[in-house]
């Protein structure tokens, strides 16, 4: 790679942080766009939240936002393990070294892509794969939430930023040798502080071992 291992790791941690913040921001924007007249959307979100004994009536509560973040991340990170971010997708280049270099070149090319550039020319102009990824993830979120209205620009922009961060994270993960893995945990699993961070420290005062309620971000 044209940069040192330290720079690669530092860049990766930076993108992890950006990805997390961008999804959080997308969720806040999304909640802000939910109008009380969107009965279908509100009902559907309440159905998603029901198993966790939550509802949108407390839509600005931390718990609701964390759970919404978890649902969104589930869609966005689906198939992250695959080298081209697709179910059963095959690598574009069979030579592992060439493939890693191509992933890194794509990362460098898209790192500074702005919303204004996308508005002018569309994502497809800059990367066909990234454009497909955005379309696929957006339709996945729309289906999950049962969203029926067109998305306003503010929401589209927040989605673009989140999708771009996760796409960059994937490109960079596959620029390493071996590629960096993703760690997912199932609900009701034993909580392991060595690998997991508790989002509700102040709430967990229970006796006995804690269990995972929901995975906010892999």
Secondary structure, 3 states (H helix, E strand, C coil): CCCCHHHHHHHHHHHHHHHHHHHHHHHHHHHHHCCCCCHHHHHHHHHHHHCCCCCHHHCCCHHHHHHHHHHHHHHHCCCCCCCCCCCCCCCCCCCHHHHHHHHHHHHHHHCCCCHHHHHHHCHHHHCHHHHHHHHHHHHHHHHHHCCCCCCCHHHHHHHHHHHHHHHHHHHHHCCCCCCCCCCCCCCCCECCCCCCCCCCCCCCCCCCCCECCCCCCC
